[in-house]
Structures are given as structure tokens and as C-alpha cells.
Amino acid sequence: MTGPDKARLNLDPDLARRGAVDGAWWPTGYDAGAELPALIAAIDQRLQRRVRRVGLHVDTWHNIPRHIAAPGRQVKVGWFRTIDPHVVNLIIPGVEHLNLLVIPPDTPPVAAAKALGLATRCRGRTRPGDILTAAGPDNPTASADADTAANALGLAGWDNEGGQPRQPARRSPAP
């Protein structure tokens, strides 16, 4: 992959940190050395800011370099087991950080396009894996439009403690 115009990327336009991810990226493979330069260039170009660091899951990617050459700098690359395997994290001055959903390279184009859209519409605590499941071709509701799916996913977020689906608030019984 070469150049920012080749990066299959969708960013939340306001980057308001309302969701678990700030957009989505659909790389052509899991070779970090080959894929990250185009992602970094695309983010630099779209945000008019320079990516300083990239973090990714060590077991998801191969050929992970310590640095990626970018115009006028070297971007540090960190690999972790604690980061979600479906996320790449970018540190950018002036922006808290970006968490991008990584759409698996072998995802069918229709499902990938839906995931690219859902990642910018899902608000709340929707997990990256839930977005991929909702956009997947095996999901019976995957034919729903992206806004409907995003609303459904927003209600399906998980509680931070205990991993239980959020329940609607219950009314107190009348006295």
C-alpha cells in the first residue's frame, strides 16, 4: 500500500471521544511494516497533525518495526498484548489519541464498508468486536442501514464492571 489516498480509512469528523473507537481502518494485510506508512500519512494529511506513536496488538500483526519513517520524523511503534486486537492506537499532539477499529483484511467489501460507517456512528461503550459482528455477513441484521445498526449497538454496550449488558433503568414501585 502506498500513499494516504490508498488508505481505506474513515474518521469521526468531530473526534469528540464519544465512542470506543474514533473511526475505522481496513488494511490490506497484517504486515505492520507495509501497512502503517500509508495509515500514518493519511492521518497526517486528514488531521493536519503529525502522528508520533502507534500502538497495536502484538499477536495480530507481523513484521512490526520499532519505527516507521514519516516526513521529518520517525514514528515509534509499540506492540502490546493489553490493547484490543481489533484496535490500533495513534498518539497525535493536540488530539488526546485515536483508537481505530481494524477491519480484518479478508472482510468482504460490503461488510467492511458497513464497519467503516458504523465505527464513526457508534456512541457509548460499544466494543470494537461488536461493531465487526454487527457489520458481518453472518449477522441477520447486517442488512439494516448503518444508522439503525449504530443505534442498536449503542444500546448493546457493556458495563465497565462485570461484563454484563447494560439494563434499562427500572422505575421504583409506586408507594
N, C-alpha and C positions, 0 to 999 in steps of 0.2 A: 504494500500500500504506500502510495506516495502523495504528499501534499494534503493540505487541510480540506480541499474540495472533495477528496476521496473518503474522508472520514464519515461514516454513517452514524450521525450524532444528532440528538435532539435535546435542547436545554430548556428548562423552565425559564421563560423570559424575565421574570422578576427575581428569581433566585431568593425567594422570601423564606426559605428554610421551613416550609410548612409540611414537608413530607420526609420520608426516609431517604429518598433519592431526589436529586436535582435535575435529573434527566436520564438519558439512556444512550448507550453506545453499542453498536453492533459490529464488532471486529470481524475480519475475515478468517482469523485463526487465533490460536492461543500462544503464538510466538511473540513474547513481550518486546523483544528487540526489534522485530519487524513492525509491530502494530502501534507501539507507543509514540514514535515520532510524528505520525500523522494526527493522532489524538492531541498531542501537545500543541502542534501547530494550529489545529482547528480551534482549540480552546483559546490560545493566544490571540488568534485573529477575531473570534467572535466576541470575546470579552474585553479586548484591547488591554489585556494584562498578561503578565508572564507567569506561567506555571513554574513553581520552584521545586515541588516534590510530588512524587506519585507513590501511592501505596496500593499493593494488590495482594491477593491470597497466593501463597507460595505453591500450594498444591493444584491450583487451577491453571497456572501459567508455566511455560517452559522458556528457556533461553532468556532468563531475566538478567539484564545488565545492572550494574551498580549505578550507572549514569547514562543519560540519553543526551546526545548533543542537540542543542537548540540554538537559534541565533543569539550570539553574545553570551552564552552561558552553558553550563552543564546542569541538567535536571537530575536530581538524586532520585533513585528508585529504591523503595523499601518493600520487602516482602514479609508477610506475616501470616500466621495461622489464625489470629484472632479477628481478622477482617472477614466480613461476609464473602463467601466465594463468588457471589454474583455481583460484587461491587468493586469499582476502582475508585480510590480516593485521591483527589488532587488538591494540593495546598497552593493557594494563589494569594499574593499580597492584596489587601483591600477587600477580599472575599473570605468569609470565615473558612470555608473549604467546600469542595464539591464532591458529592457522592454520586457516582454514575452507575446505574444499573448496567451490567454487562450482559447483553443478549448473546446466548451461545451462538458461535459461528454457523452451526449447522441448522439453525432455526429456519423453517420455511419463510419465505419473504412476506407472506400475508401476516403470519403470526409475529414476525419481527417488526413489521410496520405498526401493528397494533400495540406491541410492547413499547415501541418508541413513543407512541402517543400517550399511553397510559402512564408512563413514568413521569410525565410532566403534569398530569391531571390528578394523580392520587395524592390526596392530602391526608394528614394524620400519620398514623404509625404503620402503614401498610408495608409489609416486608417485601424485599426485592423478589424473593421466590414466589410470593403470592401474585405479583404482577406478571411474572413469566407464566405461571399456571393459568391465570385469567386470560392471557393472550394466546395460549397454546391451542393447537388444532384439536386436541383431545377434549377440550373444555366445551360442554354443550352450550354454555352461554357466551362462547367466544364470538358468536355471530352478532351479538349486541353491539351497538355503537360504543365508541370509546368513552363518551360522557356517562352513559348508563353503567358501563362496566366500572368506571372510575368511582362513581357514587356507591356502587355495591362494594367495591374494595375498601372504600373509606369506612364503611360500617363493619367490615370484617377485620379491622385492625386487632392486634393482640395487646393484651395488658402487659405492661413492663415487668410485672412481678407475677410469676406463676405460669405464664404462657397460656392463659385462658382467653377465649374470645371475649371482647367487651360485651357486657349485657346492657340492655336498655335500662335506664333509671326506673326504679319501681316507685310507685306512689305509696305513701303511707296510708294505712287503712283509716277510714273516717272514724272519728271518735264516737 
